[in-house]
Amino acid sequence: FELYSKYSQTLSCPCTKISIDYGNILDIEYSLHQICQSDLISGEWIRYLLYYYEQVNDIMYTLDFRATAAQRFLAFKSFCRLINNTISNGLVQFYQKQYFAVSTVPLEILYSEIQSTINQFKTSTTNNFLFNLQKIRHTTNINSLLSVHQTNYRISYNLKDEKMLFYTRIYDNCSCDESTACVMAAFIYDYDTDEKIFLVPGMYVGCYIIDALLQSNLQCFYNETCFNQIKSYYNSNRSIQIKPLDATIPSIYFQNSSIQEIINQLMIEQWNSTIFFEKYYNQCQPIGCTYNYQSRNDVIFIITTLVGLVGGIVTVLLFSVPKIVEFIRKRKNGKKQTKRGRIIKKMTEKLISISSKLIAPDVEKCNSFYEN
C-alpha cells in the first residue's frame, strides 16, 4: 500500500486472489427523506388519526381529508419501510458480488470501476422498485377494485329492490371509470352541511388513496401553522405532541415536490460510498511488486559525479598517454631507420658501379698482359 502511494502509475503486483467480494472493500450508506424519521409516521400519530375517524365515521363526508388521513400516513410509513428493505436486501446481494483483477490496479482506476458498478446498483434497484410498484397499481386499476373508503365508487343499497347500487366517483369532471388518476384538492368539511371549511395545501383526494397521494406534496406539513390548523379540526380530548417536518433540514427535494418525484428517487436524500484501497490490496495478497520511477539529481550529486568522472578520465590518461607516446616514438624511429638503410643501400650500389667503371680498363690491360 505504501508503494502504491508513491508509484501508483507504474507499480504492478500480481494478485494471489483475483476475485474479491465487494463487501470486503467498500461500504455504502444512504439517508432517506426526513418523513421516514418523523413523528408523522409514528404509531402514536396514526393511532390518533384512526381513533378520531372511528368516532365520527358515521357522519364524516367520505371525501373529507380526515377520512383517509390515517391511511395516507400509513402509506408513507409503508413506502419508507419497503424502500429501506429493498435497498438493504439489494446491498446484501451486491456485497456478495466480486471484483476481478489479475493484478492490483491503480487507485484511480479502482475507484472509477467500482463507482460505475455502484451507479449501476442504484439504477437497477430504483428501476426494480418502481416497476413492482407500477405493476401493483396497474393490477388494481384494470380490475377496478373497490376502495374500502368508497373513493372510486359510492355504494348505495336499494331497500325496495334489495340491490347494491354503485355510482362512479367524479373528481373535477374526471370519472374514475375513465381514469384512476382523477384527483381534486383535499378539503376538510363541516359535519352537518358538508361544506368546505379548510383547504389542505398540497393534498389531493382521488379514486385511490395511493394515486392521490403520489400526486400530493408535503408543503402543509413543513408549516407549523398549517399543521396546527389541521390538528385543530380533530376536536379530540386526547392530547398529543407531534412535530411537523423541519424546514431547516437540508434536502435535495423542494417542499412542494410531489410524492411521486420523491418516490422516483427511492426517497433517497444522499448516498455515501467508501472504497477501502488498503483492504483491497490486502485481499489481493500480491505475490510481489515491480515498479519504475524517475528521480532528479541534486547539485551535490551532480558535482560529485562530475568530479568522479574527471578523476577517472585523468587516471586513464595518466596510464595510457605514456604508452601512446612511446608507441608513436618507436614507430617514427622505425621509419627513420628504414629510410636510412635504403639510402645507404643506394649509395653502396652507386659506389660499386663507379668503381667497376674506373677499374675495368686496368683489368682488361692486366688480362691482356698475362695472355701475352
C-alpha positions in Angstrom: 0.0 0.0 0.0 2.9 2.4 0.8 4.4 1.6 -2.6 1.1 2.4 -4.3 1.0 5.8 -2.6 4.4 6.6 -4.3 4.4 4.6 -7.5 0.7 4.1 -8.3 1.2 4.6 -12.1 3.9 2.0 -12.7 3.5 -0.4 -9.8 2.5 -3.9 -10.9 1.6 -6.5 -8.3 0.2 -9.9 -9.5 -2.6 -11.0 -7.1 -2.7 -14.3 -5.3 -6.5 -13.8 -5.0 -8.0 -12.5 -8.2 -11.7 -12.3 -7.1 -12.7 -10.1 -4.1 -16.2 -9.6 -2.6 -17.3 -6.0 -2.8 -18.4 -6.2 0.8 -14.7 -6.6 1.8 -13.5 -3.4 0.1 -16.4 -0.9 0.2 -19.2 0.4 2.3 -22.4 2.1 1.1 -24.6 4.2 3.3 -27.8 6.2 2.5 -30.2 8.5 4.1 -34.0 8.8 3.4 -36.3 11.7 3.3 -36.9 13.1 6.8 -40.5 12.0 6.9 -39.2 8.4 7.4 -37.8 9.5 10.8 -40.5 12.0 11.6 -43.5 11.9 14.0 -45.8 11.9 11.1 -45.4 8.1 10.6 -45.2 7.3 14.3 -47.7 4.8 15.7 -48.9 7.5 18.1 -49.9 9.9 15.3 -51.5 7.2 13.2 -53.5 5.8 16.2 -54.7 9.3 17.0 -56.0 9.8 13.4 -57.7 6.4 13.4 -59.3 6.9 16.8 -60.8 10.1 15.8 -62.1 8.7 12.4 -63.8 5.8 14.2 -65.6 8.2 16.5 -67.1 10.3 13.6 -67.2 7.8 10.8 -70.9 7.7 10.5 -71.2 11.5 10.0 -68.0 12.3 8.2 -68.1 13.1 4.5 -66.3 10.4 2.5 -64.1 12.9 0.6 -63.1 14.7 3.8 -59.3 14.8 4.2 -59.7 13.3 7.7 -61.5 10.3 6.3 -58.3 8.9 4.7 -55.6 10.8 6.7 -54.5 7.8 8.7 -54.2 5.7 5.5 -52.1 8.4 3.9 -49.5 8.3 6.7 -49.7 4.6 6.9 -48.8 4.6 3.2 -45.9 6.9 3.9 -44.7 4.5 6.6 -45.1 1.6 4.2 -43.1 3.3 1.5 -40.3 4.1 4.0 -40.1 0.5 5.2 -40.4 -1.1 1.7 -37.7 1.2 0.3 -35.4 0.6 3.2 -35.8 -3.1 2.9 -35.4 -3.0 -0.8 -32.1 -1.2 -0.5 -30.8 -3.3 2.4 -31.6 -6.5 0.7 -30.1 -5.2 -2.5 -26.9 -4.3 -0.7 -26.6 -7.8 0.8 -26.6 -9.2 -2.7 -24.4 -6.5 -4.1 -21.7 -7.1 -1.4 -21.6 -10.8 -2.4 -20.7 -9.9 -6.0 -17.0 -10.0 -6.8 -14.4 -7.6 -8.3 -12.0 -9.4 -10.6 -8.4 -8.3 -11.2 -5.3 -10.5 -12.1 -3.0 -7.8 -10.6 -3.6 -4.8 -8.5 -4.9 -1.7 -10.4 -4.1 1.9 -9.8 -6.1 3.7 -7.2 -7.9 6.0 -9.7 -8.9 3.0 -11.9 -10.2 1.1 -8.9 -12.3 4.0 -7.8 -13.7 4.6 -11.3 -14.6 1.0 -11.9 -16.2 0.4 -8.5 -18.1 3.7 -8.7 -19.5 2.7 -12.1 -20.7 -0.6 -10.5 -22.3 1.3 -7.6 -24.1 3.6 -10.0 -25.5 0.5 -11.8 -26.7 -0.9 -8.5 -28.5 2.4 -7.7 -30.2 2.5 -11.1 -31.2 -1.2 -11.1 -32.5 -1.0 -7.5 -34.6 2.1 -8.3 -36.0 0.7 -11.5 -36.9 -2.6 -10.0 -38.8 -0.9 -7.1 -40.7 1.4 -9.4 -41.5 -1.4 -11.8 -43.0 -3.5 -9.0 -45.0 -0.5 -7.7 -46.4 0.3 -11.1 -47.3 -3.4 -11.6 -49.3 -3.4 -8.4 -51.1 -0.1 -9.3 -51.8 -1.4 -12.8 -53.3 -4.6 -11.5 -55.5 -2.7 -9.0 -56.6 -0.2 -11.7 -57.5 -2.7 -14.5 -59.6 -4.8 -12.1 -61.4 -1.7 -10.8 -61.1 -3.0 -7.3 -63.5 -1.3 -4.9 -61.9 1.0 -2.3 -63.0 0.3 1.2 -63.4 4.0 1.7 -65.5 4.3 -1.4 -63.2 6.7 -3.0 -63.7 5.3 -6.5 -67.3 4.2 -6.2 -70.1 5.2 -4.0 -72.2 2.3 -2.8 -75.9 2.6 -2.1 -78.4 -0.1 -1.0 -81.9 0.0 -2.5 -84.2 -1.4 0.1 -87.1 -1.7 -2.3 -85.3 -3.8 -4.8 -82.8 -5.2 -2.3 -79.9 -4.4 -4.7 -76.5 -2.8 -4.3 -76.0 0.2 -6.5 -72.6 1.5 -7.5 -72.0 5.1 -8.5 -68.8 6.2 -10.1 -66.9 9.0 -8.3 -66.1 12.1 -10.3 -63.3 14.4 -9.4 -63.2 17.8 -11.2 -65.1 16.4 -14.1 -62.8 13.3 -14.3 -64.6 10.0 -13.9 -62.9 7.1 -12.1 -64.4 4.8 -14.8 -62.1 6.6 -17.3 -59.0 7.1 -15.3 -57.9 6.2 -11.8 -55.6 9.2 -11.8 -58.6 11.5 -11.2 -58.0 13.9 -8.3 -59.1 17.1 -6.7 -57.9 19.3 -3.9 -58.3 17.9 -0.4 -60.6 19.8 2.0 -61.9 19.4 5.5 -65.7 19.6 5.5 -68.4 20.6 8.0 -70.1 17.6 9.5 -73.6 19.0 9.3 -73.5 20.7 5.9 -70.7 19.0 4.1 -69.4 22.5 3.3 -65.7 23.0 2.7 -64.2 24.8 5.6 -60.4 24.3 5.1 -58.2 23.6 2.1 -55.3 21.3 2.9 -52.4 22.8 0.8 -50.7 20.3 -1.5 -53.0 17.4 -0.7 -55.4 15.7 -3.1 -58.1 13.1 -2.9 -58.9 10.8 -5.7 -60.1 7.4 -7.0 -57.4 5.5 -5.0 -55.6 6.8 -1.9 -52.2 5.8 -3.4 -52.8 7.5 -6.7 -54.0 10.7 -5.0 -51.0 10.6 -2.5 -48.4 10.3 -5.3 -49.8 13.5 -6.8 -49.8 15.3 -3.5 -46.9 17.1 -1.7 -45.9 17.8 1.9 -45.8 21.6 1.9 -48.5 22.0 4.6 -46.6 19.6 6.9 -43.5 21.8 6.8 -45.5 24.7 8.0 -46.3 24.6 11.7 -49.3 26.9 11.4 -50.8 24.8 8.7 -50.1 21.6 10.6 -51.7 23.0 13.8 -54.7 24.1 11.8 -55.3 20.6 10.6 -55.0 19.3 14.2 -57.5 21.8 15.4 -60.2 20.2 13.3 -59.9 16.9 15.1 -61.6 18.2 18.3 -60.2 15.3 20.3 -59.9 15.2 24.0 -56.7 13.3 23.7 -53.6 15.5 23.8 -50.7 14.6 21.5 -47.3 16.1 20.9 -46.5 15.7 17.2 -44.0 17.9 15.5 -44.2 18.9 11.8 -41.4 18.4 9.3 -38.3 20.6 9.9 -38.0 23.1 7.0 -34.4 23.9 8.1 -33.0 20.4 7.4 -31.2 20.4 4.0 -32.9 18.4 1.3 -32.5 17.6 -2.4 -36.3 18.0 -2.7 -38.5 21.0 -2.6 -41.3 21.3 -0.1 -43.7 21.2 -2.9 -42.1 18.2 -4.7 -44.7 15.6 -5.4 -44.6 12.4 -3.6 -44.1 10.7 -7.0 -41.0 12.7 -7.6 -39.6 11.7 -4.2 -40.5 8.0 -4.7 -38.8 8.1 -8.1 -35.6 8.7 -6.2 -36.4 6.0 -3.7 -36.9 8.8 -1.2 -33.0 9.0 -1.0 -31.5 12.2 0.3 -27.9 11.1 0.0 -25.7 8.2 -1.0 -22.3 7.8 0.7 -19.9 5.2 -0.6 -16.4 4.5 0.8 -13.8 2.4 -1.1 -11.0 1.0 1.1 -8.0 0.6 -1.1 -5.8 -0.8 1.7 -8.4 -3.6 2.3 -8.4 -4.2 -1.5 -4.7 -4.5 -1.5 -4.7 -6.9 1.5 -7.4 -9.0 -0.1 -5.4 -9.2 -3.3 -2.4 -10.7 -1.4 0.2 -9.7 -4.1 3.0 -12.2 -4.8 5.5 -9.4 -5.4 5.7 -6.0 -7.0 7.7 -4.2 -9.7 7.8 -0.5 -10.4 9.6 2.2 -12.3 10.5 5.6 -11.1 12.3 8.7 -12.3 14.4 10.8 -9.9 16.0 14.2 -10.2 19.7 14.6 -9.1 20.6 17.4 -6.7 23.6 19.8 -7.1 25.8 17.8 -4.7 25.2 14.6 -6.6 25.9 16.3 -9.9 29.2 17.8 -8.7 30.3 14.5 -7.1 29.5 12.7 -10.3 31.4 15.2 -12.4 34.4 15.1 -10.1 34.4 11.3 -10.2 34.1 11.3 -13.9 37.0 13.8 -14.4 39.2 11.9 -11.9 38.5 8.7 -13.9 39.5 10.4 -17.1 42.7 11.7 -15.6 43.6 8.3 -14.3 43.1 6.7 -17.7 45.1 9.4 -19.4 48.0 9.1 -16.9 48.1 5.4 -17.7 47.6 5.5 -21.4 49.4 8.7 -22.7 52.9 7.4 -21.9 52.2 4.2 -23.7 50.8 6.0 -26.7 53.8 8.4 -26.8 56.3 5.5 -26.6 54.4 3.7 -29.4 54.5 6.7 -31.7 58.1 7.4 -31.0 59.1 3.8 -31.8 57.1 3.9 -34.9 58.8 7.1 -36.0 62.3 5.7 -35.2 61.5 2.6 -37.1 60.5 4.6 -40.2 63.7 6.7 -40.0 66.0 3.6 -39.7 64.2 2.0 -42.7 64.7 5.2 -44.8 68.4 5.4 -43.9 69.0 1.8 -44.8 67.5 2.4 -48.2 69.8 5.5 -48.8 72.9 3.5 -47.7 72.0 0.7 -50.0 71.6 3.0 -53.0 74.9 4.8 -52.2 76.7 1.4 -52.0 75.2 0.3 -55.3 76.3 3.6 -56.9 79.9 3.3 -55.4 80.2 -0.2 -56.7 79.0 0.9 -60.1 81.5 3.8 -60.3 84.3 1.6 -59.0 83.6 -1.0 -61.6 83.7 1.6 -64.3 87.0 3.0 -63.1 89.0 -0.2 -62.7 87.5 -2.0 -65.7 90.2 -0.8 -68.3 93.1 -1.7 -65.9 91.6 -5.2 -65.5 91.4 -5.6 -69.2 95.1 -4.5 -69.6 96.2 -6.9 -67.0 94.3 -9.7 -68.6 96.0 -8.9 -72.0 99.5 -8.8 -70.4 99.1 -12.2 -68.8 97.8 -13.6 -72.0 100.8 -12.4 -73.9 
